[in-house]
Amino acid sequence: MDDVSVSKGVFAHQGSYKIGRNRMKPKSISNCKISEPWYLAYEQVWSTIKNCAEKINTDMFKQILTDIKEYISDIKENNRSDFLNEIPTAILLTGINLPDHEELFRKLALQISGITNYIAVVQSRDSGSIKSLTEDMVFQLINGSDEVPSVKKSQCTLRVLEAWYKEQCTDTPLVIVIPDFESFNPIILHDFILVLSSYRRTIKFVLIFGVATTLHAVHRSLPYDATSKLRVQVFYTQTQVKSLSDILEGTVFSGKTPFMLTGRAFQLLTDIFLFYDFSVDSFLQGYKLCMFQHFFGNNLTSLCCSRKTIDQAIGKLSTEDLDDIRSLPSVVKYTENHKIKGKDDMDDESLKWLVGKFLQQFHDSTTGFFIILKCLHYLVSSLPGSPLGKQLREIYATAVTCDLTETQEYKECIKLLNFLSKSELVTKLEKIIKIIEDNNTEEINFNGVIENLKIHLEKIKEASLEISLEVTPVATPTLKISRTSFRENLLNKAQKSSKSEFKQAQLNLMNYLNDDLFMEYLKNPNRLPCSEIFCFSDANAGKHHLRGSLRAVIHTGLNYPSIYLNVMRLLQIRNRANDPTDVTRPQHYLQAAFGVKEIDQYV
């Protein structure tokens, strides 16, 4: 039986066109929705997170990009004879993350362009043979970004490149970037290196390999006769787990945005990151999706704003919005506890005043929450076994899911802190004081906490480690005291007499940290009034969009094939666009397909 292509199938579905009627024009999206309060609040919060994430990403890649730029500058200044029979090669160990991997090499190409304009980025998908690999590389080097190529791709050979290099370049290095080294065919790559090596006397090549796993991957893929032609220098990037921690600490845990992802929703995104793709960019896009679900169509989320605009946002609430606030579970619980029955006891103006008070309290609580959470993380991250985890996001996930101070892991950490040595305790206490001083603001004053911690620090420094033995009379058992009570009495006196000054000061410090800091500030944000305005914890809603269901997709394809046919149509339009590689802004293709101009403002 002959193979039958799926593209030859006939999919019948009911269309919108009716015989005898005029063709319906696509409806345009009204601009009025763009000015709705919920969308303005969402745009404000996301722009803050996006700007902070981009700045952190730039700083994160800045050092390694600078090192590679200096490496290529040194090669440009040296003569070809300095390398003898070797091709200078930079191996960039980037980690197992292809989306962010490609973003790094895009920035790398921009950084190198200041030294040399002759850069070729060769992908494994375009290099099925040594001929196609050579043609693609030579075509990019000779034509560059010219709209009209001076040499056709079929004419691109290394001999053509050699003749062009002698005319156009004077010891300028030609940089060849291979971002996905592991995906290349080892045989093709081996032959390619040997061919480049044969032209080393006339052309100055520089190779940059992007290795996602380990350096051993290069030695496993290439035999000795190929690696002996390379002069290798290795550059390292930080791990993706560390990158995610930096992004979260600079955006989510910084307190710069009032929106909070809590409960199972935050745990879902971290699980996808750790067990699926290790992509920081995908994590941020998932965070953006959860944020949009929280804000979409709900004008109450317009109150999720900065402190300065709270009064302005409350003034724009309608009567329906105020009724929705009265029905929030946290507000209902507050009114029941304070015996407020609703409109009879609280009119609209009183409710607005109360809501403003709740919003200010939430801002104060979350500011103190993140500061003290960082202090707790520094204290417990190095404990044996790390009961609360080593990363700040792990402690945060626990704190926004349940009452942190009631968990068994937290109680175990407090017990382990009582076994710290004097030098370790002094170092940790000094670091905690510095964290609080750096984050102390006018909105929430920690001056009293800082003074108390400094007093405890001085007592610990001055405390002696010697045990003072006190002579206490030993009571004899009588008929009025049971044997169990007598034993407990002896144990308490023995413990009291065996404590040193340091142990007593340490015990006082732990009691202060537990009672006055951790239990006071590390309350679950979902327990606060009006927390529904700021917190999103619906993991099922996020899972529906982030994790696809195979059976649901098959069912949809069989019942509504028009959906997938429209997707195929959009893909064809995208391929015919001027920039077929631009996959980051699909709204352009929607505009071309349906003529909707305003859709760009919604994506």
C-alpha positions as CSV (number, residue, x, y, z in Angstrom):
1,M,0.0,0.0,0.0
2,D,1.3,3.4,-0.9
3,D,2.1,5.9,1.8
4,V,-0.7,8.5,2.1
5,S,0.3,12.0,3.2
6,V,-1.7,13.7,5.8
7,S,-1.6,16.9,3.8
8,K,-3.8,15.1,1.1
9,G,-6.6,14.6,3.6
10,V,-9.9,16.4,3.3
11,F,-11.1,18.1,6.5
12,A,-14.7,19.3,6.2
13,H,-15.9,21.9,8.6
14,Q,-18.6,24.6,8.7
15,G,-17.2,27.9,7.6
16,S,-18.5,31.4,8.2
17,Y,-19.2,32.2,4.5
18,K,-22.8,31.9,3.3
19,I,-23.9,31.9,-0.3
20,G,-25.7,35.1,-1.3
21,R,-24.3,37.1,1.6
22,N,-21.6,39.7,1.7
23,R,-18.3,38.6,3.1
24,M,-18.1,39.5,6.8
25,K,-15.4,41.9,7.7
26,P,-13.2,41.0,10.7
27,K,-14.2,42.9,13.8
28,S,-11.6,45.2,15.2
29,I,-10.8,45.2,18.9
30,S,-11.9,48.4,20.7
31,N,-9.2,50.6,22.1
32,C,-11.3,51.2,25.1
33,K,-10.3,48.0,26.7
34,I,-6.7,49.1,26.6
35,S,-7.5,51.9,29.0
36,E,-9.3,49.7,31.5
37,P,-7.9,49.8,35.1
38,W,-7.0,46.1,35.3
39,Y,-4.9,46.3,32.1
40,L,-3.1,49.4,33.1
41,A,-2.2,47.9,36.4
42,Y,-1.0,44.7,34.7
43,E,1.1,46.6,32.2
44,Q,2.7,48.6,35.0
45,V,3.6,45.5,37.1
46,W,4.9,43.5,34.2
47,S,7.0,46.4,32.8
48,T,8.8,46.7,36.2
49,I,9.6,43.0,36.3
50,K,10.7,42.9,32.7
51,N,13.0,45.9,33.1
52,C,14.6,44.4,36.2
53,A,15.0,41.0,34.5
54,E,16.7,42.5,31.5
55,K,19.1,44.5,33.6
56,I,20.0,41.4,35.6
57,N,20.5,39.3,32.4
58,T,22.8,42.0,31.0
59,D,24.9,42.1,34.2
60,M,24.9,38.3,34.3
61,F,26.4,37.9,30.8
62,K,28.5,41.1,31.0
63,Q,31.6,39.5,32.4
64,I,31.8,36.5,30.1
65,L,31.0,38.6,27.0
66,T,33.8,41.0,28.0
67,D,36.3,38.1,28.4
68,I,35.5,36.7,25.0
69,K,35.7,40.2,23.4
70,E,39.2,40.6,24.9
71,Y,40.2,37.2,23.7
72,I,39.3,38.0,20.1
73,S,41.0,41.4,20.4
74,D,44.2,39.7,21.4
75,I,43.9,37.3,18.4
76,K,43.4,40.3,16.1
77,E,46.6,42.0,17.3
78,N,48.7,38.8,17.0
79,N,50.2,37.5,13.7
80,R,49.0,34.3,12.2
81,S,52.5,32.8,12.7
82,D,52.0,33.0,16.5
83,F,49.5,30.2,16.3
84,L,51.6,27.8,14.2
85,N,49.3,24.9,13.1
86,E,46.5,25.7,15.5
87,I,43.1,27.5,15.1
88,P,42.2,29.7,18.1
89,T,39.1,28.3,19.6
90,A,36.9,29.5,22.5
91,I,34.7,26.9,24.2
92,L,31.8,28.5,26.0
93,L,30.2,26.2,28.6
94,T,26.6,27.6,28.9
95,G,24.5,24.9,30.5
96,I,21.7,22.7,29.3
97,N,19.2,25.4,28.2
98,L,18.7,26.0,24.5
99,P,16.3,29.0,24.7
100,D,18.6,31.1,26.9
101,H,21.5,29.5,25.1
102,E,20.5,31.1,21.8
103,E,19.9,34.4,23.5
104,L,23.4,34.4,24.9
105,F,25.0,33.8,21.5
106,R,22.8,36.6,20.0
107,K,24.3,39.0,22.5
108,L,27.7,37.5,21.9
109,A,27.5,38.3,18.1
110,L,26.5,41.9,18.9
111,Q,29.5,42.2,21.3
112,I,32.0,40.9,18.8
113,S,30.7,43.1,16.0
114,G,32.7,45.9,17.5
115,I,35.9,44.1,16.8
116,T,35.1,42.4,13.5
117,N,32.2,42.6,11.1
118,Y,32.9,39.2,9.7
119,I,30.9,36.8,11.8
120,A,29.1,33.6,10.8
121,V,26.7,31.8,13.1
122,V,26.2,28.3,11.8
123,Q,23.4,26.1,13.1
124,S,23.4,22.3,13.1
125,R,20.0,22.2,11.3
126,D,21.5,24.0,8.3
127,S,24.6,21.8,8.2
128,G,23.6,18.3,6.9
129,S,26.8,17.9,5.0
130,I,30.3,19.5,4.8
131,K,29.2,21.2,1.5
132,S,26.1,22.9,3.1
133,L,28.1,23.9,6.2
134,T,30.9,25.5,4.1
135,E,28.4,27.3,1.8
136,D,26.5,28.7,4.8
137,M,29.6,29.9,6.6
138,V,31.2,31.5,3.5
139,F,27.9,33.1,2.4
140,Q,27.5,34.9,5.8
141,L,31.2,36.0,6.0
142,I,31.3,37.5,2.5
143,N,27.8,39.0,2.3
144,G,27.2,39.9,5.9
145,S,24.0,41.9,6.3
146,D,23.8,43.1,2.7
147,E,20.4,42.8,1.2
148,V,21.8,42.1,-2.2
149,P,24.4,39.3,-1.9
150,S,27.5,39.8,-3.9
151,V,28.1,36.0,-4.2
152,K,25.5,33.4,-4.7
153,K,25.3,30.6,-2.1
154,S,26.0,27.9,-4.7
155,Q,29.3,29.7,-5.5
156,C,30.5,29.9,-1.9
157,T,33.7,27.9,-1.4
158,L,36.8,28.3,0.6
159,R,38.8,29.2,-2.5
160,V,36.4,32.0,-3.1
161,L,36.7,33.0,0.6
162,E,40.5,33.0,0.3
163,A,40.5,35.3,-2.7
164,W,38.0,37.6,-1.1
165,Y,40.0,37.7,2.2
166,K,43.2,38.8,0.4
167,E,41.3,41.7,-1.2
168,Q,39.1,42.9,1.6
169,C,40.8,42.0,4.9
170,T,44.1,42.7,6.5
171,D,44.6,40.3,9.4
172,T,41.0,40.7,10.5
173,P,39.8,37.5,12.2
174,L,36.9,35.7,10.7
175,V,34.7,34.5,13.6
176,I,32.7,31.2,13.1
177,V,30.2,30.6,15.9
178,I,28.7,27.2,16.4
179,P,26.1,27.6,19.2
180,D,24.9,24.0,19.4
181,F,28.1,21.9,19.3
182,E,26.5,18.7,20.6
183,S,23.9,18.7,17.9
184,F,26.4,18.7,15.1
185,N,27.4,15.5,13.2
186,P,30.9,14.7,14.6
187,I,32.1,13.4,11.2
188,I,31.1,16.7,9.5
189,L,32.6,18.8,12.2
190,H,35.8,16.8,12.1
191,D,36.2,17.3,8.3
192,F,35.3,21.0,8.7
193,I,38.1,21.6,11.2
194,L,40.6,19.8,9.0
195,V,39.6,21.9,6.0
196,L,39.9,25.2,7.9
197,S,43.2,24.1,9.2
198,S,44.5,23.8,5.7
199,Y,43.8,27.5,5.1
200,R,45.3,28.7,8.4
201,R,48.3,30.3,6.7
202,T,46.2,32.6,4.5
203,I,43.1,33.2,6.6
204,K,42.8,34.0,10.3
205,F,39.9,31.9,11.6
206,V,38.5,32.0,15.1
207,L,36.1,29.3,16.3
208,I,33.6,29.7,19.1
209,F,31.8,26.5,20.3
210,G,28.8,26.6,22.5
211,V,28.8,23.5,24.7
212,A,25.8,22.8,26.8
213,T,27.0,19.9,28.8
214,T,30.7,19.4,29.8
215,L,34.1,19.9,28.2
216,H,34.4,16.1,27.7
217,A,31.7,16.4,25.0
218,V,34.4,18.0,22.7
219,H,36.9,15.2,23.3
220,R,34.2,12.5,22.8
221,S,33.0,14.0,19.5
222,L,36.4,14.9,17.9
223,P,39.4,12.6,17.6
224,Y,42.9,13.7,18.4
225,D,43.8,14.7,14.8
226,A,41.1,17.3,14.9
227,T,41.6,18.6,18.5
228,S,45.3,18.9,17.9
229,K,44.5,21.6,15.3
230,L,42.8,23.7,17.9
231,R,44.2,26.1,20.5
232,V,41.4,25.9,23.1
233,Q,40.5,28.4,25.8
234,V,37.4,27.6,28.0
235,F,34.9,30.2,29.3
236,Y,32.3,29.4,31.9
237,T,28.9,30.8,32.6
238,Q,27.0,30.5,35.9
239,T,24.5,27.7,36.2
240,Q,20.8,28.2,35.3
241,V,19.7,27.5,38.9
242,K,22.0,30.4,40.0
243,S,20.6,32.6,37.2
244,L,17.0,31.9,38.3
245,S,17.9,32.8,41.9
246,D,19.4,36.1,40.7
247,I,16.3,36.9,38.6
248,L,13.9,36.1,41.5
249,E,15.9,38.0,44.1
250,G,16.1,41.1,41.7
251,T,12.4,41.0,40.7
252,V,9.9,38.9,42.7
253,F,11.7,38.9,46.1
254,S,12.8,42.5,45.9
255,G,9.4,43.9,46.9
256,K,9.5,46.3,43.9
257,T,6.2,44.9,42.6
258,P,3.0,44.4,44.7
259,F,1.9,41.2,42.8
260,M,2.8,37.9,44.5
261,L,2.7,34.4,43.0
262,T,1.9,32.1,46.0
263,G,1.0,28.6,46.9
264,R,1.0,25.8,44.3
265,A,1.2,28.3,41.4
266,F,4.8,29.3,42.3
267,Q,5.7,25.7,43.0
268,L,4.4,24.7,39.5
269,L,6.7,27.1,37.7
270,T,9.7,26.1,39.7
271,D,9.0,22.4,39.1
272,I,8.7,23.0,35.4
273,F,12.1,24.9,35.5
274,L,13.9,22.2,37.5
275,F,12.5,19.1,35.9
276,Y,11.7,20.2,32.3
277,D,13.7,22.9,30.5
278,F,16.0,24.9,32.9
279,S,14.9,28.0,31.0
280,V,14.8,31.3,32.9
281,D,13.0,32.9,30.0
282,S,10.3,30.2,30.0
283,F,9.9,30.7,33.8
284,L,9.4,34.5,33.2
285,Q,6.9,33.8,30.5
286,G,5.0,31.4,32.7
287,Y,5.1,34.1,35.5
288,K,3.7,36.6,33.0
289,L,0.9,34.2,32.0
290,C,-0.1,33.6,35.7
291,M,0.0,37.4,36.2
292,F,-2.3,38.0,33.2
293,Q,-4.8,35.4,34.4
294,H,-4.8,37.2,37.8
295,F,-5.5,40.7,36.3
296,F,-7.7,39.8,33.3
297,G,-11.2,41.3,33.5
298,N,-11.0,42.0,37.2
299,N,-11.0,45.7,38.0
300,L,-10.2,45.0,41.7
301,T,-6.7,44.1,40.6
302,S,-6.2,47.8,39.7
303,L,-5.6,48.2,43.4
304,C,-2.5,46.1,42.9
305,C,-0.4,49.2,42.6
306,S,2.3,51.2,44.3
307,R,1.8,52.9,47.6
308,K,1.6,56.4,46.0
309,T,-1.3,55.5,43.7
310,I,-3.5,53.7,46.2
311,D,-5.8,56.6,46.9
312,Q,-6.1,57.3,43.1
313,A,-7.0,53.7,42.4
314,I,-9.6,53.5,45.1
315,G,-11.2,56.7,43.9
316,K,-11.9,55.1,40.5
317,L,-13.8,52.1,42.0
318,S,-17.4,51.8,41.0
319,T,-20.3,50.6,43.2
320,E,-20.1,47.2,41.6
321,D,-16.4,47.0,42.4
322,L,-17.1,47.9,46.1
323,D,-19.7,45.2,46.3
324,D,-17.1,42.7,44.9
325,I,-14.7,43.9,47.6
326,R,-17.3,43.2,50.3
327,S,-17.6,39.6,49.0
328,L,-13.9,38.8,49.1
329,P,-13.3,35.9,51.5
330,S,-10.6,37.7,53.5
331,V,-12.8,40.8,53.8
332,V,-15.8,38.7,54.8
333,K,-13.7,37.0,57.5
334,Y,-12.5,40.4,58.8
335,T,-16.1,41.8,59.0
336,E,-17.3,38.7,60.8
337,N,-14.5,38.9,63.4
338,H,-15.3,42.6,64.0
339,K,-19.1,42.1,63.8
340,I,-19.5,44.3,60.7
341,K,-22.7,43.3,58.8
342,G,-22.0,45.1,55.5
343,K,-23.8,48.1,54.1
344,D,-25.8,48.7,57.3
345,D,-22.7,49.2,59.4
346,M,-20.3,50.4,56.6
347,D,-21.1,52.7,53.7
348,D,-19.0,53.1,50.6
349,E,-16.9,55.9,52.0
350,S,-16.1,53.8,55.1
351,L,-15.3,50.8,53.0
352,K,-12.9,52.9,50.8
353,W,-11.1,54.1,54.0
354,L,-10.9,50.5,55.3
355,V,-9.6,49.2,51.9
356,G,-7.0,51.9,51.9
357,K,-5.9,50.8,55.3
358,F,-5.8,47.1,54.2
359,L,-3.7,47.9,51.2
360,Q,-1.2,49.9,53.2
361,Q,-0.9,47.1,55.7
362,F,-0.3,44.6,53.0
363,H,2.5,46.7,51.5
364,D,4.1,47.0,55.0
365,S,3.7,43.3,55.7
366,T,5.2,42.2,52.4
367,T,8.1,44.6,52.7
368,G,9.0,43.2,56.2
369,F,8.2,39.7,54.9
370,F,10.9,39.7,52.3
371,I,13.5,41.4,54.5
372,I,13.1,38.9,57.4
373,L,12.8,36.0,54.9
374,K,16.3,36.9,53.6
375,C,17.6,36.9,57.1
376,L,16.1,33.5,57.8
377,H,17.6,32.2,54.6
378,Y,21.1,33.4,55.5
379,L,20.7,31.7,58.9
380,V,19.5,28.3,57.8
381,S,20.9,27.8,54.3
382,S,24.2,26.4,55.6
383,L,22.7,24.2,58.3
384,P,23.4,20.4,58.1
385,G,20.8,18.8,55.9
386,S,19.2,22.2,55.0
387,P,15.7,21.4,56.4
388,L,14.3,24.5,54.7
389,G,16.4,24.3,51.6
390,K,19.5,26.1,50.4
391,Q,17.8,28.5,47.9
392,L,15.7,31.5,48.9
393,R,13.0,30.4,46.5
394,E,12.6,27.1,48.5
395,I,11.9,29.0,51.8
396,Y,9.6,31.4,49.9
397,A,7.6,28.5,48.5
398,T,7.1,27.1,52.0
399,A,6.3,30.5,53.5
400,V,3.5,31.4,50.9
401,T,2.0,27.9,51.0
402,C,1.5,27.4,54.8
403,D,2.5,29.0,58.1
404,L,6.3,28.7,58.0
405,T,6.8,29.0,61.8
406,E,4.5,26.0,62.4
407,T,6.3,23.6,60.2
408,Q,8.5,20.8,61.5
409,E,11.4,21.9,59.2
410,Y,11.4,25.4,60.8
411,K,11.5,24.0,64.3
412,E,14.3,21.7,63.4
413,C,16.3,24.7,62.0
414,I,15.8,26.6,65.3
415,K,17.2,23.6,67.2
416,L,20.2,23.4,65.0
417,L,20.9,27.1,65.4
418,N,21.4,26.5,69.1
419,F,24.4,24.4,68.3
420,L,26.3,27.1,66.4
421,S,29.7,28.1,67.7
422,K,30.4,31.6,68.9
423,S,32.3,32.7,65.9
424,E,29.7,31.3,63.5
425,L,26.9,33.0,65.4
426,V,28.6,36.4,65.5
427,T,29.3,36.2,61.7
428,K,25.6,35.4,60.9
429,L,24.3,38.0,63.3
430,E,26.5,40.7,61.8
431,K,25.3,39.7,58.3
432,I,21.6,39.8,59.4
433,I,22.1,43.3,60.8
434,K,23.6,44.4,57.5
435,I,20.7,43.0,55.5
436,I,18.2,44.8,57.6
437,E,20.1,48.1,57.5
438,D,20.5,47.9,53.7
439,N,16.7,47.4,53.3
440,N,15.5,49.8,56.0
441,T,13.1,52.3,54.5
442,E,10.8,55.1,55.7
443,E,7.7,53.1,55.0
444,I,8.6,50.4,57.5
445,N,11.1,51.3,60.2
446,F,13.4,48.6,61.5
447,N,15.5,50.9,63.8
448,G,14.2,49.2,67.0
449,V,15.0,45.7,65.6
450,I,18.5,46.8,64.6
451,E,19.2,48.2,68.1
452,N,18.0,45.0,69.8
453,L,20.1,42.8,67.5
454,K,23.2,45.0,68.2
455,I,22.6,44.6,72.0
456,H,22.4,40.8,71.6
457,L,25.5,40.9,69.4
458,E,27.5,42.8,72.1
459,K,26.3,40.3,74.8
460,I,27.4,37.3,72.7
461,K,30.8,38.8,72.0
462,E,31.4,39.6,75.7
463,A,30.0,36.3,77.0
464,S,32.3,33.8,78.4
465,L,32.4,30.1,77.3
466,E,33.3,28.9,80.8
467,I,30.7,27.0,82.7
468,S,30.0,28.4,86.1
469,L,29.3,25.6,88.6
470,E,26.8,26.6,91.3
471,V,26.6,24.6,94.5
472,T,22.9,23.9,95.0
473,P,21.4,21.8,97.8
474,V,20.0,18.5,96.6
475,A,16.6,17.9,97.8
476,T,15.7,14.5,99.2
477,P,12.5,12.8,98.1
478,T,9.6,13.1,100.5
479,L,6.2,11.7,100.6
480,K,4.8,14.9,99.0
481,I,7.0,14.7,95.8
482,S,6.7,11.8,93.3
483,R,9.7,10.2,91.8
484,T,9.0,11.7,88.3
485,S,8.8,15.2,89.7
486,F,12.0,14.7,91.7
487,R,13.8,13.5,88.6
488,E,12.6,16.6,86.6
489,N,13.7,18.9,89.4
490,L,17.2,17.4,89.4
491,L,17.4,17.7,85.6
492,N,16.4,21.4,85.5
493,K,18.9,22.3,88.2
494,A,21.7,20.4,86.4
495,Q,20.9,22.2,83.2
496,K,20.8,25.6,84.9
497,S,24.1,25.0,86.6
498,S,25.9,23.7,83.5
499,K,25.0,26.7,81.2
500,S,27.7,29.2,80.2
501,E,27.2,32.9,79.6
502,F,27.4,32.3,75.9
503,K,24.8,29.6,75.9
504,Q,22.4,31.8,77.9
505,A,23.0,34.7,75.5
506,Q,22.5,32.4,72.5
507,L,19.3,31.1,74.0
508,N,18.0,34.7,74.5
509,L,18.9,35.6,70.9
510,M,17.1,32.6,69.5
511,N,14.0,33.4,71.6
512,Y,14.1,37.0,70.3
513,L,14.5,36.0,66.6
514,N,11.7,33.4,66.9
515,D,9.1,35.4,68.9
516,D,9.7,39.0,67.7
517,L,11.0,38.6,64.1
518,F,10.1,35.3,62.4
519,M,6.7,34.7,64.0
520,E,5.8,38.4,63.6
521,Y,6.9,39.1,60.0
522,L,6.8,35.7,58.3
523,K,3.1,35.4,58.2
524,N,1.5,33.8,55.1
525,P,0.5,36.7,52.8
526,N,-2.7,34.8,51.9
527,R,-3.9,35.3,55.5
528,L,-4.0,39.1,55.2
529,P,-7.2,41.1,54.4
530,C,-7.6,41.9,50.6
531,S,-4.8,39.4,49.8
532,E,-6.9,38.3,46.8
533,I,-6.0,41.6,45.1
534,F,-2.3,40.9,45.3
535,C,-1.8,37.1,45.4
536,F,-2.4,34.5,42.7
537,S,-2.2,30.8,43.9
538,D,-4.5,29.0,41.4
539,A,-2.1,26.3,40.1
540,N,-4.8,24.5,38.1
541,A,-5.5,27.6,36.0
542,G,-1.8,28.0,35.2
543,K,-1.3,24.2,34.6
544,H,-4.1,24.3,32.0
545,H,-2.1,26.7,29.8
546,L,1.5,25.6,30.7
547,R,1.1,21.9,30.5
548,G,-0.8,20.6,27.5
549,S,-3.1,17.6,27.5
550,L,-2.4,15.1,24.7
551,R,-5.9,13.6,24.7
552,A,-7.5,17.0,24.7
553,V,-5.5,18.1,21.7
554,I,-6.4,15.0,19.7
555,H,-10.1,15.4,20.6
556,T,-10.0,19.1,19.5
557,G,-8.2,18.2,16.2
558,L,-10.8,15.5,15.3
559,N,-13.8,17.6,16.2
560,Y,-12.6,21.1,15.1
561,P,-10.0,20.7,12.4
562,S,-10.5,24.3,11.4
563,I,-8.4,25.4,14.5
564,Y,-5.3,23.6,13.2
565,L,-5.9,24.6,9.6
566,N,-5.9,28.2,10.7
567,V,-2.7,27.6,12.6
568,M,-1.1,26.2,9.4
569,R,-2.3,29.3,7.5
570,L,-0.6,31.5,10.1
571,L,2.6,29.6,9.7
572,Q,2.5,30.0,5.9
573,I,2.0,33.8,6.4
574,R,4.9,33.9,8.8
575,N,7.3,32.1,6.4
576,R,6.4,34.6,3.7
577,A,7.1,37.6,6.0
578,N,10.1,39.7,5.5
579,D,11.7,38.4,8.7
580,P,10.9,34.7,8.9
581,T,13.1,34.2,12.0
582,D,11.1,36.7,14.1
583,V,9.0,34.3,16.2
584,T,8.9,36.6,19.3
585,R,6.0,38.7,18.0
586,P,3.3,36.5,16.5
587,Q,0.8,39.3,16.6
588,H,2.3,40.5,13.3
589,Y,1.2,37.4,11.6
590,L,-2.3,37.7,13.2
591,Q,-2.5,41.2,11.7
592,A,-1.6,39.9,8.3
593,A,-4.1,37.0,8.5
594,F,-7.1,38.8,9.9
595,G,-6.4,42.5,9.4
596,V,-6.6,43.3,13.1
597,K,-4.4,46.2,13.8
598,E,-5.2,46.7,17.5
599,I,-4.2,43.1,18.5
600,D,-0.6,44.3,18.9
601,Q,-1.6,46.1,22.0
602,Y,-3.0,43.0,23.7
603,V,-0.1,40.7,23.2
